[in-house]
Each structure stands twice: as structure tokens, then as C-alpha cells.
Amino acid sequence: MSNINLVGTSLQNGKYLIENELGRGGFGVTYRAVHQTLNQIVVIKTLRWPANDAEKAQQLQQFQAEARRLAQCQHPHIVNVTDFFIEAERPYLVMDFIPGQPLSELIFPNRPLPETTALQYMRQIASALQTVHNQGLLHRDVKPQNIMVNQGNAVLIDFGIARELISGQTQTHTNLVSEGYAPLEQYLPKARRTAAADVYGLAATLYSAVTGQVPVASVLRSHHPLTPPRQLNPKLSPRTEQAILQGMALELAQRPQSMASWLTLLSARGAIKTLSTQPTQVVAPDRPSGHVFHSETGNELSSAATAVAPQKQNSQPSKRPGPGLLGTLIKTTISLTVLGLLGGLGFAGYRLYQAAQQTFNDLQEKTADLPEVSIPEVSLPEVTLPNLEEILPDLSTTPTDIEITEPDVPTPAAQPETLPPLILSNSGNPSTATPGSGNIVPVPGFAPGTAATAVINRLGEPTRRSVSPSATTAVYELDPNRATVAYIYDASGRTIQQTEAVFAPAYDRLIMRTALTGMLNGRSTRAIETGLDQVRTGEIERYPFEQNGLRGSIERNNNGFIHIHVR
């Protein structure tokens, strides 16, 4: 793609003047400009033309479609399109300038919003998305970077990868995704598109808004489970957490199927049971439990209903029979008996104390009458130690010209560590590599130490195998000339010693990350994943790393393919 710079350019015979660049997307560039006639700030978006002219017509068609989609979605929380034109064979889309800043700049890193503020923004964007869906469209790129916030208002922008929504049908779409905010079905070129895709994106955006963190990408959640938002923000209400988790369900059918349904989860007070703050009232039934009586009208009622229904208060207090003389005598007798027992226990304890004291005194008197026992002194004979100076020679007279030498022992040379050779260094043919085969092929990664049976159970028999006395090698061409993995087992052929994967340069980034994470036994780091991105984009040629006792490298192999190996 050409590296265009239109800052300072005048368009439409001086109507618009481009001031500065705001950002770059997958195939578009956005600028801040001034409408000279109205002296009004606007946003102008245009294309980054590809080097391949064959793709230019297709991108122009997509860009015009985005303009039409935006123009037909009129809503106070959707950016407004004001103009569209083509100049010097380049298309331009003019939109209102939204003051403020992207939601992403407010919350990252680790700056969660108050729950009430985050819910206010999400309800506004949900209302905007309802308008989008009513127009038969999916936004497909709901994320904090595409929400502008200013003085309590949130506005949805960037409809670059929006697509038509045909309910209930499987459609073929480009699998452009935003890591952390795209549902699992959006990684597949053919899948049923529903409003639940945008529900996932908005629920994931709310996750970020209340935690200050990007959620784990849906395609990686089999290796890295999603951390519940209340674990990151204990102040979050259970209701909001439940709405987030249901909105981010991996299975499409388990998610709310519309924005209205998801909004109901955010506001439904019956979704989570709450304890009453009123004191508990105990109401005694007029009749024993299980008694059934007939009223004057002949209707049969159970006393269970009477037990839970509050009784009407009589104007006169009810009279209850007194305890009577017999009851008073019983209570008095019980009280005197208890007092007698307590007194007896106290007297017995006092007598026990006196007996113990007398025994101690008698023991002291008997000990005093015992005769004294004297221990006779024992004298030991003297032992004369020999004079060491007479036994040992005078060390001070040792001649100084005597050299004490040690025999020469050759120091063993440091032996270089013997490592298995890399199998996929020459893998891949750039002349026949294609951007995609139409299907997403899973590329699982297995870490060193994994049993060979685990690989065979997942991948079956390898495409190629070689056996030697020292090691066994297995190669799997999972996506021919696009994705290949290889494993070197120990001499017994039972355990992985070295694991490798190689990808065509245009292969899906998240599939690469999934394989890398598996090769590191699920313990990748942000630094290692950044190294993968730098090698993938050509910023660097090689990124070595060590992690959790494993060593490896991400690099361009001899054919320019992305080569990952871990030992």
C-alpha cells in the first residue's frame, strides 16, 4: 500500500483544507480538515491505494458502500456523513468531527470507569447499534477505539468492515477482526451472521470499560480462560458482570440474539436475587399445621395459606390464659433445685482445694527430714602432653628454593550444546503461497515435554516421518504451503524435544499466536507476542526469547516464511 500524506492538501477547489492525520486503518487514512466556507472542523477519510491495481476497483466499491451505510444510519450516537466525492481518482468521505477522545484513551491501561458511567456509554452505543441492525447491517468492529466520548456522550464511528445482515443465512465475509472484541464466528469466512456478533463486541467493550484491560481474544480462550470482570474490579455489581459474561459467550446460540435482549440483562432487576432489607415477620397460624377447615361459604382452605398470610389485628388485645398456681410451683421448684446443685458444686470444689493444699504441705515436711548426701571428690591423674616443637621439624628452616609443582592436568574444552537441527528452515514456497484457501485451519501448538500420543490423538499420522537412533521427526502439513508444524521426539519417540511451526507471511495473525502460545505450554508473554508481530510485519528479522525454562526464536526462514521454534 502506498504511504500517502495529504496534510496541507486543498480539495474541491479549496472547499476543504487537510490539517493533520488522525489515524490509519486496514485500508483507510483519516484526516482532520477544515470546511473553508463554513469555517467548520470536519473529518475526511480516504483510501490507501494498494500497489496492485487489480485490487483498486474492489476497494473503491467497498469504500463507497461504507459511505452509503453510514449515510442511511441516522442516530445521535452515530457519526454523521456530510459529503462524498472522488477527486484525482481517489474517493473521499466527509464526516462530522466528534470532539473528545476515543474511549480506549480513557480506560487503557488499567483505568476503569465508574460502573454507572460505563453503563451510560454502553446504553448509548447499544441504541445506535439497534438502528444499524434495523437498517439490515452489522457493524462488526465495536471496540473502545471506535467509540468517541465527550461530556457524557458516546458516538460510534468507523463502519469500515460493516456488512449486510441477512438473518438466518450463512454468508461469506472477509475475516477482518479486532483482537479481544471479535466473536469466534467472525474468524470464519463462512458463518451465520446475526446481531449477536455486535452483542459480543459491545459486551467485550464494557468488559474493558470496567476493568481497564483488553479481554482475551475469543480464538485464544480455549488456552487462556477469560478472567471474570469482578476478579479485576471487585466493586462491579454481579448483574453487570453477568450481562458481560452472557454477552461474551463463545457459542453464538448462548448469547443474547439482539441488543434489546442484552440491554434487558443490564437493567433486569429480577435477573439476580437480592435479599430484602425489611425485618422478617413471623406470623403464627390460628390452627395447627395441616388443619383444613370449611368456611361458612363452604370453601376449603389449607392452614398453610393461613400461616404465610398476615393476620388482621383486632381492636381489642387477645386474652391468653395465665400460668396458674401449678405452673408457679413448678417454676419455683426447678429454680431451687438449680440453686442447690450450684451450691453443692461450690462446696465440693472448696473441699477438694483444701485436700490438695494439705497434701502439698505434708510433702514439704517429709522432704525436709531427708539426710544430706555428700558426693566424694574424684581426682584424675595428670596427663603430660608432648612438646610439639620437639616432634615437628622447624618449618621456618624450609629452604626457599624448593619449588612445589602440581602435575599438568589438561582442562577439558567446553563442549558446545548439541541441539537438534531445525526442520522447517527451508519450508515454504513464496512463489505459490496464496493469501488464503477459503478455510481457517486450526494450527495447534505442542510444547516440549508433551507426550507423542497427545500429538497423534489431535493431528493423526504425520505427512512425513523419519526415524534415527537418536530421534524421531514428524512433519504435519496442515495447510499446504501456508501452515506446517514439525516435532522432534526423543530417542524413544515418546516425548517432544523440539517443536516448530512455519506460516506464510499473510497467514492469520491470531492463528499464529494460538500456535505460539501452545508451543510455550500456554505461558506466552506480551513481549514475545510483540516480537511475533514485529517479525510478521517485517520490522525485525529475528526475535529470540526464553520463557519458563524454554528457549526459542521467531524469525523469517530462508524463504521469507514466519518460522517459530521452541526447545
GISULWO-V662756 format. One record per residue. BURIAL is I if it has 24 or more other C-alpha atoms within 12 Angstrom, else O. Layout:
burial: [BURIAL:BURIAL]
//
This chain:
burial: [O:O:O:O:O:I:O:O:O:O:I:O:O:O:O:I:I:I:I:O:O:I:O:O:I:O:I:I:I:I:I:I:I:I:I:O:O:O:O:O:I:I:I:I:I:I:I:I:I:O:O:O:O:O:O:O:O:O:I:I:O:I:I:I:I:I:I:I:I:I:I:O:I:I:I:O:I:I:I:I:I:I:I:I:I:O:O:O:O:I:I:I:I:I:I:I:I:I:O:O:I:I:I:I:I:I:I:O:O:O:O:I:I:O:I:O:O:I:I:I:I:I:I:I:I:I:I:I:I:I:I:I:I:I:I:O:I:I:I:I:I:I:I:I:I:I:I:I:I:O:O:O:I:I:I:I:I:I:I:I:I:I:I:I:I:O:O:O:O:O:O:O:I:I:I:I:I:I:I:I:I:I:I:I:I:I:I:I:I:O:I:I:I:I:I:I:I:I:I:I:I:I:I:I:I:I:I:I:I:I:I:I:I:I:I:I:I:I:I:I:I:O:I:O:O:I:O:I:I:I:O:O:I:O:O:I:I:I:I:I:I:I:I:I:I:I:I:I:I:I:O:I:O:O:I:I:I:I:I:I:O:I:I:O:I:I:O:O:O:O:O:O:O:O:O:O:O:O:O:O:O:O:O:O:O:O:O:O:O:O:O:O:O:O:O:O:O:O:O:O:O:O:O:O:O:O:O:O:O:O:O:O:O:O:O:O:O:O:O:O:O:O:O:O:O:O:O:O:O:O:O:O:O:O:O:O:O:O:O:O:O:O:O:O:O:O:O:O:O:O:O:O:O:O:O:O:O:O:O:O:O:O:O:O:O:O:O:O:O:O:O:O:O:O:O:O:O:O:O:O:O:O:O:O:O:O:O:O:O:O:O:O:O:O:O:O:O:O:O:O:O:O:O:O:O:O:O:O:O:O:O:O:O:O:O:O:O:O:O:O:O:I:I:I:I:O:I:I:O:O:O:O:O:O:O:I:O:O:O:I:I:I:I:I:I:I:I:I:I:I:O:I:O:O:I:O:O:O:I:O:O:O:O:O:O:O:O:O:O:O:I:I:I:I:I:I:I:I:I:O:I:I:I:I:I:I:I:I:I:I:O:O:I:O:I:I:I:I:I:I:I:I:I:I:I:I:I:I:I:I:I:I:I:I:I:I:I:I:I:I:I:I:I:I:O:O:O:I:I:O:I:I:I:O:I:I:O:O:O:O:O:I:I:I:I:O:I:O:O:I:I:I:I:I:I:I:I:O:O:I:I:I:I:I:I:I:I]
//
